Amino acid sequence: MQESALSTIGLPVALAIIMLGLGLHLRVDDFRRIWREPRAVLVGLGCQAILLPAICFGLVKAFAMPPELAVGMMLLAASPGGTTANLYSHLFKGDVALNISLTAINSVLAIVTIPLIVNLSLELFMGQQQYVPLQFRKTLEVIVLILTPVAIGMFIHARFPATSRRMDKPVKIASALILFVLIMAIMVRERGNLAEYFRQAGLAALVFNLASMFIGYYAGRLARLGEAQSRAIAFEIGVHNGTLAIFLALAILNNSAMSVPAAIYSVIMFITAAGFGWWVTRKRPAGAAVAGTHRG
């Protein structure tokens, strides 16, 4: 999909809209939470930055995935959560304020972790001859496309709260439509290889998704966090910003096959996250999750 209208115009605009939507829910105080509640934030960040890439690498090896799909899976592991994670946390009585803070901090950390994980993955899986590192200019593009619309959204949220509220629903709808269109475009683009890609990456994406949510949840419980905080971490690291991973694969790395795991995962996670939320609310009464759900 090199130099196509989708990768050069559509994808950057799509990502900007989604990151703007994230910014509409953020305030500066969300970044300060790490000092007020360091344990919850550090558990979430540790799961995202250390555990997820390690688990994903193990799955890629265990499933003997082809190099391009392996890099695509690692791209997915490096991508932070998004506004969909916040929605699921709200629906299933998680600590939404913690979700918002984790998403904010992870989105900033991603400007370092994504290039690092992508370059290591390319070197490990693509081999010396095919290895093309994520160049500095491309890294700057990612930074600008992640942080600029988030900052604009935060500014609107802080200075024009009524406008922010009016924009929220249309931006959410646009974000969902954008992800759907991206997935469909990838499916059409790769239709000749689709069945084989699902065979090679579908089960790995499903296992990774389920493992992410359960590990996030039980990491919180082992750290003696509240039920609501544990649910928030589970959704934060289990419901990824698939659009960012797809953007990196198509627009930055110019490889549509690498976008397939993120597309498959993005379809799976809507179903599995709902199932996980149903399981965890049945497992523990709703009242057990109330603590920590308010936004301070």
ZADO-1210 file (C-alpha; in nm, 4 decimals, padded with zeros to 6 digits):
<atoms>
<atom x="00.0000" y="00.0000" z="00.0000" code="MET" pos="1"/>
<atom x="00.2952" y="00.2212" z="-00.0667" code="GLN" pos="2"/>
<atom x="00.2223" y="00.5883" z="-00.1293" code="GLU" pos="3"/>
<atom x="-00.1502" y="00.5212" z="-00.1648" code="SER" pos="4"/>
<atom x="-00.4064" y="00.7852" z="-00.0686" code="ALA" pos="5"/>
<atom x="-00.4993" y="00.5719" z="00.2315" code="LEU" pos="6"/>
<atom x="-00.1483" y="00.5608" z="00.3776" code="SER" pos="7"/>
<atom x="-00.0396" y="00.9157" z="00.2902" code="THR" pos="8"/>
<atom x="-00.3615" y="01.1060" z="00.3673" code="ILE" pos="9"/>
<atom x="-00.6327" y="00.8841" z="00.5110" code="GLY" pos="10"/>
<atom x="-00.4327" y="00.7139" z="00.7853" code="LEU" pos="11"/>
<atom x="-00.2699" y="01.0276" z="00.9336" code="PRO" pos="12"/>
<atom x="-00.6082" y="01.2029" z="00.9375" code="VAL" pos="13"/>
<atom x="-00.7734" y="00.8963" z="01.0927" code="ALA" pos="14"/>
<atom x="-00.5104" y="00.8704" z="01.3647" code="LEU" pos="15"/>
<atom x="-00.5298" y="01.2436" z="01.4338" code="ALA" pos="16"/>
<atom x="-00.9087" y="01.2239" z="01.4836" code="ILE" pos="17"/>
<atom x="-00.8737" y="00.9317" z="01.7234" code="ILE" pos="18"/>
<atom x="-00.5953" y="01.0983" z="01.9241" code="MET" pos="19"/>
<atom x="-00.7990" y="01.4229" z="01.9305" code="LEU" pos="20"/>
<atom x="-01.0854" y="01.2219" z="02.0807" code="GLY" pos="21"/>
<atom x="-00.8473" y="01.0929" z="02.3464" code="LEU" pos="22"/>
<atom x="-00.7336" y="01.4467" z="02.4250" code="GLY" pos="23"/>
<atom x="-01.0936" y="01.5604" z="02.4762" code="LEU" pos="24"/>
<atom x="-01.1027" y="01.3346" z="02.7847" code="HIS" pos="25"/>
<atom x="-00.7677" y="01.4374" z="02.9321" code="LEU" pos="26"/>
<atom x="-00.6527" y="01.7079" z="03.1655" code="ARG" pos="27"/>
<atom x="-00.3107" y="01.7897" z="03.3062" code="VAL" pos="28"/>
<atom x="-00.4078" y="01.6330" z="03.6379" code="ASP" pos="29"/>
<atom x="-00.4307" y="01.2904" z="03.4685" code="ASP" pos="30"/>
<atom x="-00.0520" y="01.2952" z="03.4271" code="PHE" pos="31"/>
<atom x="-00.0028" y="01.3751" z="03.7971" code="ARG" pos="32"/>
<atom x="-00.1757" y="01.0596" z="03.9118" code="ARG" pos="33"/>
<atom x="00.1520" y="00.8680" z="03.9107" code="ILE" pos="34"/>
<atom x="00.2580" y="01.0709" z="04.2151" code="TRP" pos="35"/>
<atom x="-00.0745" y="01.0325" z="04.3964" code="ARG" pos="36"/>
<atom x="-00.1338" y="00.6628" z="04.3272" code="GLU" pos="37"/>
<atom x="00.2053" y="00.5269" z="04.2210" code="PRO" pos="38"/>
<atom x="00.1293" y="00.1605" z="04.2817" code="ARG" pos="39"/>
<atom x="-00.1720" y="00.1380" z="04.0501" code="ALA" pos="40"/>
<atom x="-00.0057" y="00.3403" z="03.7760" code="VAL" pos="41"/>
<atom x="00.3228" y="00.1495" z="03.7971" code="LEU" pos="42"/>
<atom x="00.1445" y="-00.1870" z="03.7802" code="VAL" pos="43"/>
<atom x="-00.0398" y="-00.0738" z="03.4670" code="GLY" pos="44"/>
<atom x="00.2713" y="00.0731" z="03.3063" code="LEU" pos="45"/>
<atom x="00.4781" y="-00.2337" z="03.3949" code="GLY" pos="46"/>
<atom x="00.2223" y="-00.4629" z="03.2340" code="CYS" pos="47"/>
<atom x="00.2088" y="-00.2468" z="02.9205" code="GLN" pos="48"/>
<atom x="00.5806" y="-00.1782" z="02.8736" code="ALA" pos="49"/>
<atom x="00.7380" y="-00.5030" z="02.9978" code="ILE" pos="50"/>
<atom x="00.4933" y="-00.7917" z="03.0333" code="LEU" pos="51"/>
<atom x="00.2966" y="-00.7446" z="02.7105" code="LEU" pos="52"/>
<atom x="00.5979" y="-00.7357" z="02.4745" code="PRO" pos="53"/>
<atom x="00.7492" y="-01.0365" z="02.6563" code="ALA" pos="54"/>
<atom x="00.4253" y="-01.2385" z="02.6348" code="ILE" pos="55"/>
<atom x="00.3733" y="-01.1393" z="02.2727" code="CYS" pos="56"/>
<atom x="00.7281" y="-01.2428" z="02.1832" code="PHE" pos="57"/>
<atom x="00.6716" y="-01.5809" z="02.3482" code="GLY" pos="58"/>
<atom x="00.3456" y="-01.6317" z="02.1565" code="LEU" pos="59"/>
<atom x="00.5045" y="-01.5330" z="01.8261" code="VAL" pos="60"/>
<atom x="00.7762" y="-01.7921" z="01.8840" code="LYS" pos="61"/>
<atom x="00.5333" y="-02.0571" z="02.0085" code="ALA" pos="62"/>
<atom x="00.3075" y="-02.0169" z="01.7040" code="PHE" pos="63"/>
<atom x="00.6072" y="-01.9958" z="01.4670" code="ALA" pos="64"/>
<atom x="00.4543" y="-01.6939" z="01.2946" code="MET" pos="65"/>
<atom x="00.5933" y="-01.5649" z="00.9622" code="PRO" pos="66"/>
<atom x="00.8296" y="-01.2651" z="01.0045" code="PRO" pos="67"/>
<atom x="00.5913" y="-00.9939" z="00.8817" code="GLU" pos="68"/>
<atom x="00.3045" y="-01.1140" z="01.1001" code="LEU" pos="69"/>
<atom x="00.5448" y="-01.1493" z="01.3942" code="ALA" pos="70"/>
<atom x="00.6468" y="-00.7840" z="01.3586" code="VAL" pos="71"/>
<atom x="00.2786" y="-00.6917" z="01.3297" code="GLY" pos="72"/>
<atom x="00.2048" y="-00.8685" z="01.6579" code="MET" pos="73"/>
<atom x="00.4896" y="-00.6857" z="01.8321" code="MET" pos="74"/>
<atom x="00.3605" y="-00.3562" z="01.6892" code="LEU" pos="75"/>
<atom x="00.0285" y="-00.4349" z="01.8502" code="LEU" pos="76"/>
<atom x="00.1922" y="-00.5139" z="02.1850" code="ALA" pos="77"/>
<atom x="00.3738" y="-00.1787" z="02.1748" code="ALA" pos="78"/>
<atom x="00.0568" y="00.0213" z="02.1056" code="SER" pos="79"/>
<atom x="-00.1082" y="00.1749" z="02.4133" code="PRO" pos="80"/>
<atom x="-00.4728" y="00.1500" z="02.5111" code="GLY" pos="81"/>
<atom x="-00.7292" y="00.3978" z="02.3859" code="GLY" pos="82"/>
<atom x="-01.0711" y="00.5449" z="02.4474" code="THR" pos="83"/>
<atom x="-01.2390" y="00.2067" z="02.3865" code="THR" pos="84"/>
<atom x="-01.0608" y="00.0727" z="02.6949" code="ALA" pos="85"/>
<atom x="-01.2118" y="00.3589" z="02.8941" code="ASN" pos="86"/>
<atom x="-01.5573" y="00.2715" z="02.7621" code="LEU" pos="87"/>
<atom x="-01.5309" y="-00.0931" z="02.8658" code="TYR" pos="88"/>
<atom x="-01.3977" y="00.0089" z="03.2060" code="SER" pos="89"/>
<atom x="-01.6994" y="00.2362" z="03.2521" code="HIS" pos="90"/>
<atom x="-01.9445" y="-00.0359" z="03.1437" code="LEU" pos="91"/>
<atom x="-01.7967" y="-00.2957" z="03.3787" code="PHE" pos="92"/>
<atom x="-01.7341" y="-00.0705" z="03.6792" code="LYS" pos="93"/>
<atom x="-01.3614" y="-00.0231" z="03.6503" code="GLY" pos="94"/>
<atom x="-01.1664" y="00.2795" z="03.7705" code="ASP" pos="95"/>
<atom x="-01.2147" y="00.4984" z="03.4626" code="VAL" pos="96"/>
<atom x="-00.9964" y="00.7781" z="03.6023" code="ALA" pos="97"/>
<atom x="-00.7087" y="00.5287" z="03.6262" code="LEU" pos="98"/>
<atom x="-00.7759" y="00.4207" z="03.2662" code="ASN" pos="99"/>
<atom x="-00.7596" y="00.7791" z="03.1471" code="ILE" pos="100"/>
<atom x="-00.4342" y="00.8415" z="03.3338" code="SER" pos="101"/>
<atom x="-00.2760" y="00.5208" z="03.2043" code="LEU" pos="102"/>
<atom x="-00.3814" y="00.5997" z="02.8484" code="THR" pos="103"/>
<atom x="-00.2352" y="00.9497" z="02.8783" code="ALA" pos="104"/>
<atom x="00.0975" y="00.8352" z="03.0231" code="ILE" pos="105"/>
<atom x="00.1257" y="00.5329" z="02.7913" code="ASN" pos="106"/>
<atom x="00.0599" y="00.7514" z="02.4868" code="SER" pos="107"/>
<atom x="00.3538" y="00.9727" z="02.5833" code="VAL" pos="108"/>
<atom x="00.5801" y="00.6765" z="02.6667" code="LEU" pos="109"/>
<atom x="00.4892" y="00.5226" z="02.3303" code="ALA" pos="110"/>
<atom x="00.7083" y="00.7784" z="02.1546" code="ILE" pos="111"/>
<atom x="01.0034" y="00.5918" z="02.3086" code="VAL" pos="112"/>
<atom x="00.8764" y="00.2359" z="02.3466" code="THR" pos="113"/>
<atom x="00.7265" y="00.1974" z="01.9979" code="ILE" pos="114"/>
<atom x="01.0448" y="00.2794" z="01.8003" code="PRO" pos="115"/>
<atom x="01.2474" y="00.0611" z="02.0387" code="LEU" pos="116"/>
<atom x="01.0179" y="-00.2414" z="02.0112" code="ILE" pos="117"/>
<atom x="00.9631" y="-00.1957" z="01.6365" code="VAL" pos="118"/>
<atom x="01.3348" y="-00.1761" z="01.5591" code="ASN" pos="119"/>
<atom x="01.4167" y="-00.4776" z="01.7764" code="LEU" pos="120"/>
<atom x="01.1326" y="-00.6752" z="01.6158" code="SER" pos="121"/>
<atom x="01.2416" y="-00.5859" z="01.2645" code="LEU" pos="122"/>
<atom x="01.5966" y="-00.6926" z="01.3415" code="GLU" pos="123"/>
<atom x="01.4928" y="-01.0166" z="01.5125" code="LEU" pos="124"/>
<atom x="01.2239" y="-01.1333" z="01.2710" code="PHE" pos="125"/>
<atom x="01.3060" y="-00.9776" z="00.9352" code="MET" pos="126"/>
<atom x="01.6757" y="-01.0670" z="00.9395" code="GLY" pos="127"/>
<atom x="01.9823" y="-00.8645" z="00.8550" code="GLN" pos="128"/>
<atom x="01.9119" y="-00.8279" z="00.4830" code="GLN" pos="129"/>
<atom x="01.5497" y="-00.7196" z="00.5184" code="GLN" pos="130"/>
<atom x="01.5962" y="-00.5144" z="00.8333" code="TYR" pos="131"/>
<atom x="01.5105" y="-00.1476" z="00.7770" code="VAL" pos="132"/>
<atom x="01.5105" y="00.0483" z="01.1041" code="PRO" pos="133"/>
<atom x="01.2434" y="00.3006" z="01.1944" code="LEU" pos="134"/>
<atom x="01.4302" y="00.6145" z="01.0933" code="GLN" pos="135"/>
<atom x="01.4529" y="00.9307" z="01.3024" code="PHE" pos="136"/>
<atom x="01.2328" y="01.1292" z="01.0631" code="ARG" pos="137"/>
<atom x="00.9633" y="00.8618" z="01.0760" code="LYS" pos="138"/>
<atom x="00.9903" y="00.8515" z="01.4551" code="THR" pos="139"/>
<atom x="00.9320" y="01.2272" z="01.4650" code="LEU" pos="140"/>
<atom x="00.6250" y="01.1821" z="01.2437" code="GLU" pos="141"/>
<atom x="00.4835" y="00.9333" z="01.4940" code="VAL" pos="142"/>
<atom x="00.5551" y="01.1691" z="01.7850" code="ILE" pos="143"/>
<atom x="00.3845" y="01.4621" z="01.6110" code="VAL" pos="144"/>
<atom x="00.0828" y="01.2539" z="01.5063" code="LEU" pos="145"/>
<atom x="00.0382" y="01.1172" z="01.8580" code="ILE" pos="146"/>
<atom x="00.1023" y="01.4242" z="02.0706" code="LEU" pos="147"/>
<atom x="-00.0251" y="01.7178" z="01.8627" code="THR" pos="148"/>
<atom x="-00.3939" y="01.6140" z="01.8358" code="PRO" pos="149"/>
<atom x="-00.3891" y="01.4984" z="02.2002" code="VAL" pos="150"/>
<atom x="-00.2616" y="01.8421" z="02.3051" code="ALA" pos="151"/>
<atom x="-00.5271" y="02.0134" z="02.0905" code="ILE" pos="152"/>
<atom x="-00.7984" y="01.7966" z="02.2467" code="GLY" pos="153"/>
<atom x="-00.6698" y="01.8756" z="02.5976" code="MET" pos="154"/>
<atom x="-00.6698" y="02.2483" z="02.5158" code="PHE" pos="155"/>
<atom x="-01.0302" y="02.2325" z="02.3921" code="ILE" pos="156"/>
<atom x="-01.1310" y="02.0303" z="02.6987" code="HIS" pos="157"/>
<atom x="-00.9695" y="02.2840" z="02.9356" code="ALA" pos="158"/>
<atom x="-01.0685" y="02.6101" z="02.7666" code="ARG" pos="159"/>
<atom x="-01.3960" y="02.5247" z="02.5952" code="PHE" pos="160"/>
<atom x="-01.5632" y="02.2478" z="02.7987" code="PRO" pos="161"/>
<atom x="-01.9022" y="02.2925" z="02.6312" code="ALA" pos="162"/>
<atom x="-01.7424" y="02.2548" z="02.2875" code="THR" pos="163"/>
<atom x="-01.5524" y="01.9500" z="02.4136" code="SER" pos="164"/>
<atom x="-01.8779" y="01.7875" z="02.5258" code="ARG" pos="165"/>
<atom x="-02.0440" y="01.8596" z="02.1908" code="ARG" pos="166"/>
<atom x="-01.7485" y="01.7162" z="01.9988" code="MET" pos="167"/>
<atom x="-01.7224" y="01.4010" z="02.2109" code="ASP" pos="168"/>
<atom x="-01.9991" y="01.1918" z="02.0545" code="LYS" pos="169"/>
<atom x="-01.9260" y="01.2769" z="01.6878" code="PRO" pos="170"/>
<atom x="-01.5549" y="01.2066" z="01.7404" code="VAL" pos="171"/>
<atom x="-01.6326" y="00.8720" z="01.9057" code="LYS" pos="172"/>
<atom x="-01.8583" y="00.7729" z="01.6154" code="ILE" pos="173"/>
<atom x="-01.5964" y="00.8881" z="01.3647" code="ALA" pos="174"/>
<atom x="-01.3281" y="00.6879" z="01.5474" code="SER" pos="175"/>
<atom x="-01.5355" y="00.3686" z="01.5330" code="ALA" pos="176"/>
<atom x="-01.6149" y="00.4214" z="01.1640" code="LEU" pos="177"/>
<atom x="-01.2494" y="00.4909" z="01.0873" code="ILE" pos="178"/>
<atom x="-01.1368" y="00.1681" z="01.2525" code="LEU" pos="179"/>
<atom x="-01.4054" y="-00.0250" z="01.0622" code="PHE" pos="180"/>
<atom x="-01.3003" y="00.1275" z="00.7295" code="VAL" pos="181"/>
<atom x="-00.9341" y="00.0550" z="00.8004" code="LEU" pos="182"/>
<atom x="-01.0074" y="-00.3087" z="00.8815" code="ILE" pos="183"/>
<atom x="-01.2171" y="-00.3471" z="00.5676" code="MET" pos="184"/>
<atom x="-00.9447" y="-00.1830" z="00.3569" code="ALA" pos="185"/>
<atom x="-00.6862" y="-00.4252" z="00.4933" code="ILE" pos="186"/>
<atom x="-00.9140" y="-00.7230" z="00.4326" code="MET" pos="187"/>
<atom x="-00.9702" y="-00.6144" z="00.0714" code="VAL" pos="188"/>
<atom x="-00.6011" y="-00.5433" z="00.0203" code="ARG" pos="189"/>
<atom x="-00.4966" y="-00.8820" z="00.1569" code="GLU" pos="190"/>
<atom x="-00.7980" y="-01.0821" z="00.0388" code="ARG" pos="191"/>
<atom x="-00.5792" y="-01.3286" z="-00.1505" code="GLY" pos="192"/>
<atom x="-00.3868" y="-01.4163" z="00.1672" code="ASN" pos="193"/>
<atom x="-00.6640" y="-01.3592" z="00.4192" code="LEU" pos="194"/>
<atom x="-00.7489" y="-01.7199" z="00.5007" code="ALA" pos="195"/>
<atom x="-00.3826" y="-01.8041" z="00.5479" code="GLU" pos="196"/>
<atom x="-00.3236" y="-01.4947" z="00.7628" code="TYR" pos="197"/>
<atom x="-00.6172" y="-01.5843" z="00.9884" code="PHE" pos="198"/>
<atom x="-00.4775" y="-01.9345" z="01.0208" code="ARG" pos="199"/>
<atom x="-00.1331" y="-01.8011" z="01.1073" code="GLN" pos="200"/>
<atom x="-00.2293" y="-01.5051" z="01.3278" code="ALA" pos="201"/>
<atom x="-00.5927" y="-01.5479" z="01.4391" code="GLY" pos="202"/>
<atom x="-00.5365" y="-01.7868" z="01.7290" code="LEU" pos="203"/>
<atom x="-00.2227" y="-01.6032" z="01.8414" code="ALA" pos="204"/>
<atom x="-00.4156" y="-01.2724" z="01.8464" code="ALA" pos="205"/>
<atom x="-00.6972" y="-01.4319" z="02.0469" code="LEU" pos="206"/>
<atom x="-00.4599" y="-01.5882" z="02.3018" code="VAL" pos="207"/>
<atom x="-00.2665" y="-01.2608" z="02.3322" code="PHE" pos="208"/>
<atom x="-00.5862" y="-01.0656" z="02.3887" code="ASN" pos="209"/>
<atom x="-00.7173" y="-01.2987" z="02.6593" code="LEU" pos="210"/>
<atom x="-00.3754" y="-01.3303" z="02.8250" code="ALA" pos="211"/>
<atom x="-00.3412" y="-00.9508" z="02.8331" code="SER" pos="212"/>
<atom x="-00.6717" y="-00.8971" z="03.0131" code="MET" pos="213"/>
<atom x="-00.6254" y="-01.1772" z="03.2660" code="PHE" pos="214"/>
<atom x="-00.2648" y="-01.0810" z="03.3409" code="ILE" pos="215"/>
<atom x="-00.3633" y="-00.7166" z="03.3842" code="GLY" pos="216"/>
<atom x="-00.6448" y="-00.8122" z="03.6193" code="TYR" pos="217"/>
<atom x="-00.4484" y="-01.0544" z="03.8334" code="TYR" pos="218"/>
<atom x="-00.1395" y="-00.8303" z="03.8403" code="ALA" pos="219"/>
<atom x="-00.3636" y="-00.5728" z="04.0047" code="GLY" pos="220"/>
<atom x="-00.5007" y="-00.8239" z="04.2519" code="ARG" pos="221"/>
<atom x="-00.1509" y="-00.9522" z="04.3385" code="LEU" pos="222"/>
<atom x="-00.0417" y="-00.5927" z="04.3975" code="ALA" pos="223"/>
<atom x="-00.3367" y="-00.5609" z="04.6398" code="ARG" pos="224"/>
<atom x="-00.5104" y="-00.3001" z="04.4297" code="LEU" pos="225"/>
<atom x="-00.8850" y="-00.2510" z="04.4496" code="GLY" pos="226"/>
<atom x="-01.1234" y="-00.4480" z="04.2300" code="GLU" pos="227"/>
<atom x="-01.2073" y="-00.1419" z="04.0203" code="ALA" pos="228"/>
<atom x="-00.8398" y="-00.0622" z="03.9641" code="GLN" pos="229"/>
<atom x="-00.7635" y="-00.4219" z="03.8638" code="SER" pos="230"/>
<atom x="-01.0456" y="-00.4150" z="03.6083" code="ARG" pos="231"/>
<atom x="-00.9180" y="-00.0839" z="03.4723" code="ALA" pos="232"/>
<atom x="-00.5688" y="-00.2263" z="03.4181" code="ILE" pos="233"/>
<atom x="-00.7125" y="-00.5378" z="03.2515" code="ALA" pos="234"/>
<atom x="-00.9058" y="-00.3317" z="02.9969" code="PHE" pos="235"/>
<atom x="-00.6217" y="-00.0835" z="02.9497" code="GLU" pos="236"/>
<atom x="-00.3695" y="-00.3456" z="02.8410" code="ILE" pos="237"/>
<atom x="-00.6214" y="-00.5758" z="02.6707" code="GLY" pos="238"/>
<atom x="-00.7996" y="-00.3208" z="02.4494" code="VAL" pos="239"/>
<atom x="-00.5314" y="-00.1668" z="02.2281" code="HIS" pos="240"/>
<atom x="-00.5255" y="00.1340" z="01.9999" code="ASN" pos="241"/>
<atom x="-00.5409" y="-00.0827" z="01.6879" code="GLY" pos="242"/>
<atom x="-00.5554" y="00.2216" z="01.4606" code="THR" pos="243"/>
<atom x="-00.2107" y="00.3308" z="01.5784" code="LEU" pos="244"/>
<atom x="-00.0658" y="-00.0150" z="01.5063" code="ALA" pos="245"/>
<atom x="-00.2297" y="-00.0179" z="01.1619" code="ILE" pos="246"/>
<atom x="-00.0962" y="00.3316" z="01.0903" code="PHE" pos="247"/>
<atom x="00.2572" y="00.2281" z="01.1830" code="LEU" pos="248"/>
<atom x="00.2390" y="-00.0799" z="00.9612" code="ALA" pos="249"/>
<atom x="00.0893" y="00.0905" z="00.6562" code="LEU" pos="250"/>
<atom x="00.2148" y="00.4490" z="00.6622" code="ALA" pos="251"/>
<atom x="00.5493" y="00.4168" z="00.8414" code="ILE" pos="252"/>
<atom x="00.6695" y="00.0656" z="00.7547" code="LEU" pos="253"/>
<atom x="00.4814" y="00.0441" z="00.4216" code="ASN" pos="254"/>
<atom x="00.3864" y="-00.3176" z="00.4819" code="ASN" pos="255"/>
<atom x="00.0197" y="-00.4181" z="00.4689" code="SER" pos="256"/>
<atom x="00.0872" y="-00.7720" z="00.5969" code="ALA" pos="257"/>
<atom x="00.2182" y="-00.6235" z="00.9234" code="MET" pos="258"/>
<atom x="-00.1183" y="-00.4510" z="00.9741" code="SER" pos="259"/>
<atom x="-00.3127" y="-00.7800" z="00.9644" code="VAL" pos="260"/>
<atom x="-00.2580" y="-00.8843" z="01.3311" code="PRO" pos="261"/>
<atom x="-00.3850" y="-00.5441" z="01.4509" code="ALA" pos="262"/>
<atom x="-00.6905" y="-00.5708" z="01.2231" code="ALA" pos="263"/>
<atom x="-00.7703" y="-00.9227" z="01.3471" code="ILE" pos="264"/>
<atom x="-00.7109" y="-00.8203" z="01.7084" code="TYR" pos="265"/>
<atom x="-00.9346" y="-00.5141" z="01.6719" code="SER" pos="266"/>
<atom x="-01.2257" y="-00.7356" z="01.5653" code="VAL" pos="267"/>
<atom x="-01.1627" y="-00.9941" z="01.8381" code="ILE" pos="268"/>
<atom x="-01.1165" y="-00.7527" z="02.1284" code="MET" pos="269"/>
<atom x="-01.4669" y="-00.6052" z="02.1122" code="PHE" pos="270"/>
<atom x="-01.6162" y="-00.9497" z="02.1733" code="ILE" pos="271"/>
<atom x="-01.3610" y="-01.0830" z="02.4223" code="THR" pos="272"/>
<atom x="-01.3547" y="-00.7621" z="02.6283" code="ALA" pos="273"/>
<atom x="-01.7327" y="-00.7824" z="02.6688" code="ALA" pos="274"/>
<atom x="-01.7021" y="-01.1485" z="02.7686" code="GLY" pos="275"/>
<atom x="-01.4244" y="-01.0691" z="03.0149" code="PHE" pos="276"/>
<atom x="-01.6287" y="-00.7854" z="03.1644" code="GLY" pos="277"/>
<atom x="-01.9282" y="-01.0173" z="03.2073" code="TRP" pos="278"/>
<atom x="-01.7061" y="-01.2814" z="03.3705" code="TRP" pos="279"/>
<atom x="-01.5370" y="-01.0448" z="03.6134" code="VAL" pos="280"/>
<atom x="-01.8612" y="-00.8773" z="03.7231" code="THR" pos="281"/>
<atom x="-02.0179" y="-01.2188" z="03.7803" code="ARG" pos="282"/>
<atom x="-01.7099" y="-01.3376" z="03.9647" code="LYS" pos="283"/>
<atom x="-01.7227" y="-01.0462" z="04.2070" code="ARG" pos="284"/>
<atom x="-02.0341" y="-00.8465" z="04.3043" code="PRO" pos="285"/>
<atom x="-02.0705" y="-00.5009" z="04.1522" code="ALA" pos="286"/>
<atom x="-02.0307" y="-00.3416" z="04.4950" code="GLY" pos="287"/>
<atom x="-01.6767" y="-00.4770" z="04.5185" code="ALA" pos="288"/>
<atom x="-01.5740" y="-00.2608" z="04.2259" code="ALA" pos="289"/>
<atom x="-01.7107" y="00.0702" z="04.3436" code="VAL" pos="290"/>
<atom x="-01.4048" y="00.1893" z="04.5334" code="ALA" pos="291"/>
<atom x="-01.1785" y="00.4079" z="04.3288" code="GLY" pos="292"/>
<atom x="-01.4151" y="00.4606" z="04.0360" code="THR" pos="293"/>
<atom x="-01.4722" y="00.8310" z="04.1022" code="HIS" pos="294"/>
<atom x="-01.2571" y="01.0904" z="03.9355" code="ARG" pos="295"/>
<atom x="-01.0669" y="01.3032" z="04.1775" code="GLY" pos="296"/>
</atoms>
